[in-house]
Amino acid sequence: MKILVLNLGSTSTKLAIYNDEKEEEKISLSHTKDEYSRFWLEQLDFRFSYVMEFLKGAGYKPTDFDCVISRGGSPPNISSGATAINDALIEALRERPVEPQPANLSPIIARRIADVAGIPAYVYDPITSDDLNPLARVFGVKEVKRDSMCHILNGRAMGISVAREIGRPFDTLTLIVAHIGGGNSIGLWSNGRSIETVPGDACSFSAERCGLIRSEKLLQLTQEYDFKTIQGWMHGKGGFVSLLGTNDLREVEKRIAGGDAEALLCEQAMAYQIARFIASLLPVTEGRADGIVLTGGGAHWDRLVNDIKKRIAFFNIPIYVRPGENEMQSLAEGACRIMKGEEQVHTYQG
């Protein structure tokens, strides 16, 4: 079974061809500032041309594939898992995405290729996937609802990996999955659904993000700093970038090994905060969980992982470490489950 995988980001286009779950070809294209600084919808044609050039260079035509699967962008009101790309989804991405950004081009391009080839196209676990339990949605202002923004795609994939290891179906487990990377987030998966989350802007600081800022403190900061500065703390210029001048966790470890007390303090603070936010999800299931999963690029950092483990060991819940982002592989595996009839495909209503 041939699968085309699309993953468009703000400054890059990642493409891959899979034969079932085995990767055959891949490419990651970095775009020039002139290209990625354009309004995101204005990037559609040249991004589509890059996909077609990749296929041609790899010796494939759209009709050679059994399906196309893509990152989901940020459509509103969408469930986790697999969703067929239909007119309603395309319209939502074009007209009212939760986050207007190039990631929304992935499903649009996938649909264009699928229409030409006469094959199905899907999105899988978009970042806006929302299966929150009713209690989690309530916010203290009537017009505002909590959302579930989280690393849903990798969270499910690593949960399924753990389920295979322990020999149980994923949809029978309760797992807390902590994603540690450029941004940190934590999801509580129960019966195959992410029923509660700690989004990146409500979690610990990370390599590039400042994490949670108390609301009254944030209001005070708006009197001292402009919007662009504060936004930078939340995306790209916070966390270790602000504290230590680097987003490279390997560099932080080198400094610690060299005796840098400030670097050690920051690492320990991140571990402390991640452990605290993991613990915050346990009351949702009255303390019952089948496992805690540490994943994302940051899970390669042994010192950080061990410091987190020490703080949560007293829960007596098994801890599983699954390093890496695994986005392309996760999408391909999702496509395989769809095509084999192992997962239900949702119809997007908008």
N, C-alpha and C positions, 0 to 999 in steps of 0.2 A: 504494500500500500504506500503510494507516494503522497507526501504531505508537504505543502509549501507553508513556511512559517514567516510571518511578518511582525517586526517589532520596531516601530518608529519612535524615536525620542526627540528631544528638543534640538540636539546637535548631531544626531547620528541616525542612520538607517541600518538595522540589523536584519539580515535575511538568512534563511537556512532551508535546505531540502533534506527531508527525512525519508528513509525507507522503513516503515513502521516506526520503531523508537530509536533507530540507528541513524545518526547524522551522517549525511553523505557530502554535502557541500554547505559552506557558510561564508558570509562576508559581513564586515562591519564598516560602513562608509561614514567617514567624518565629513561634515559639511562646512563650507566656508562661512565666515561671519556674514557676508552679503546674502548667502542663501538662508541661513537660519534666523536672520534678523527680520525677514519678511513676515508679514501677517500669516498666521499658520495656514489658512485656507489657500493663500497665494502660492504655497509650496507644493500643492497637490500634483501639478503636472510634472515638475522635474523629479519629485520623489517617485511618482509612478514610472517615469522613464528609467530611473535607476533600477527599479525592480525588474523591468523588462530586459534591461541590458544584462543584469545578473543572470537571468534565466537563459538568455541567448548565449552568454559566455560559458555557462555550465552545460549547454547542449540540450536545454529543455524548452518545451512549449507549454502554455497554460493547459492544453488538453492532455498533457502527460500526467496530470495530478488527479488524485481521487478527492481531495478537498484542500481548501485554504483555511488556515487558522491564524488569527492575529491577536495581538494585545487589544484590549477592549476600549482604549481611550477612557473618557469619563462621561458616559451617558447617565442621565438621571434615572432613578427608579428601576434599577436592574438587579436581578438576583445573581448570586454566585453560581459558578458552574458554567455550563455551555449554553450559549444563546445564538440562534441562527441570525445572520445578518440580513435583515429585511428592510423595506422602505421606511418603516417607522424608526428603526434604529439609526439609519443614515440621516434621516431628517432631524432627529434629536441631536446627533453629533454635530451637524452643520449649524443648527439654529440655537440650541440651548445646552451645550456641554457644560458640565459642572466646572471644568477647568479648560478654557480655550487654549489649546496647545497642540503641537504637531502630532502627539500620540493619537489624537482623534482621526488622523489620516489613515492609520493602519486598517481599520475596518472598511473605510471608504475605498481604499485601493484593493483590499481583499474582495469586496463585492464586485468591483469593476472586472477583476481577473476572473472571478467565478462566473460572472454573466457571459463573458466571452467563451469560457471553456465548457459551460453547462455543468458545473460541479457545485457542490454546496460550500458555503463559507460561514465560518463561525467566529465569535469572540469567546474568550474564556477567562473567567474570574477578573473582570475589570477592577480597577482600584476603587470604583464607586459601588461595587457589589454590596448589597445591603440586606442582610438577614438578621438584623438586630432584634433581640427580644423586646417586647413592648415597654418594659420598664427602663430599658437603656435609652429609649428615644426621647424621653421626657426631659425638657430643658426648662429652666425657670422663667422663660419668657414665652408667652402663648404662641407667638408667630414663628418661633425658632425651634427646630428639631435637631437633635444630635445626629451626626452622620457617622459612617463606619469606615472612613478612609483608612486603608491598611494595606500591607503587602499580602493581599489575598492570594494571588497566583502562586507564589512560592510557598505560602503557608499551607495551602491545600496539598501541594506536591510533596512537601516534606512530611505532612501528616500521613499521606498515603504510603510514603516510604517507611515510616515507623510502623504503620498498620501491617505492612507486609512482613516486617522483621518479627513482629510478635505474633503473627498468624491470626489476626482478627480483621474483619471488615472495617474500613475507615469510618463508615457511617454508624458504627456501634461504639465508637470511642469518644472520650472527652479529652482533648489535648489543648495545652497552652503553647502557642508557637511564637517565640520571640525572634523577630528579624532584626539583625544588627548589621548596619551598612552605612551608606551615606546619610540615610535617615533611619531611625529605629522605630519599630512599631510592634505591637503584640496583639495576637488574636486568640480568642477562646473558641475552639471548634467543638461542637457537640452534635452528634448524629449527622455529621456531614455538612453542617452549616456553621458559619462564623457568627455566633449569637451575641458576642460582645468584643469590643476592640479597645486598644489604647493607640490612637492614631499618632503619627509622627510629631505633630505639634502639641500633643498632650503627653508625650513620653519623655524619656531621658534625652539629654543632649547626645549628639552622635558625632561622627567624623566631620560633618558639614553643617549640622543644624543645631540651633540653640535649645530645642525641645520646649517643654512647658514653661510659659511665662504667666505668673499669677495675673489675673485679669485687671485688678486695680493697679498693679505695678506696670502692666502694659499701657494702661491709660496715662500713667505718669510719664512713661518713656516717650509717648507721642508728643509731649510738650517739649522734650529735649532733642529728639531726633526726628528726621524726616521719614516719610513712608518708605522710600527706597532703601534706606539704611536698615530699618527694622525688618523689612521683607528679606533683605540680604542675610540677616542673622538666621532667619527661618529656613532659607534655601541657599546653601552654598558658602556663606561667610560666617556661620556660627560654629558651635561645637569646638572640636580640636583646631579648626582653622583659626578661630578667634583666640582660643586659649593658648595654643602652642605654635600657631603659624603653619600648620600642615594638616592635610586630610589623610595622610598616609599612615595607617596604623603601624606599619613596619618601622617607619621613622620614629614614632612614639616609643616603640619597644627598644629601639637602639638607644634612645636617650635615657630610658629607664635603666638599661643595662650599663650605661656609662655613668650612672649615679645621679641623674637629673631628678631631684626630689619633686619638682613641680609637675613633671610628666607623670611620675608615679601617683601623685595625688589625684591628677585628672583621670587617670585610668581607673583608680580605685573608686573615684566618685561615679564614673560611668557604670561600673559593675554594681555598686551599691544602689544606684537609681534604677537600673534595669531589674535587679532583684526585687526592689520595692514595687515596681509596677507589675511584675509577674504576680506577686503576692496579692495585689489589688483585685485580681480577677477570680481568685479562689472563692470568695463569698457567693459568686454568681451560681455556682454549683454546690454550695454548702460544703466546700472543701474537697469535693470528690473530683479527681482527675486521674486519667490513666497514664499521663506522661507530660513532661515539659520538654519542648524541642527548642534548641538554640540553633539558629540558621543565619544565612546572609554571609557576606564577605567577612564581617567581623568575627564570625565563629571560627575562622582560621587562627585567631589570636589566642594561643593557649593560656596566657596569663589572665586575660579578661574572662575567658570561659571558666577557668578554675576559680577565679574570685567570685563569679556569679554562683557557681555550684556550691561553694562554701556557705553562701548566705541562704540558699534555698534547700540545702540538704535535709534540714530538720522536718520538712514536709513529708519526707519518706515517699516521695513520688519519683518514679524513674525519670532520669534525665537523658535525653538523646541529643547528640551533636551532629548536625547536618550542614557543614560549611558550604558556602557558595550561594550565588543568586539563582542559577538554574532556570532562568526564564524561558529560554528557547526550548530546552528539554521538557520543561513543564508543559508548555503549549503543545509540543508534539505528542507527549503522553496523553494529554487531554483529548487530542484529535483521535488517537487510537481508540480510546475508550468510547468516544462518540460513534465512530465508524463501526465498532464491534457491537454496538447496542448495549454497552455496559452502563451508559449514563443517559439520562433523559435530557433532551434538548429543549430549552425554553423558547417560547415565542415572545418577542419583545412587544410590549403594548405602549410603552412610553408613559 
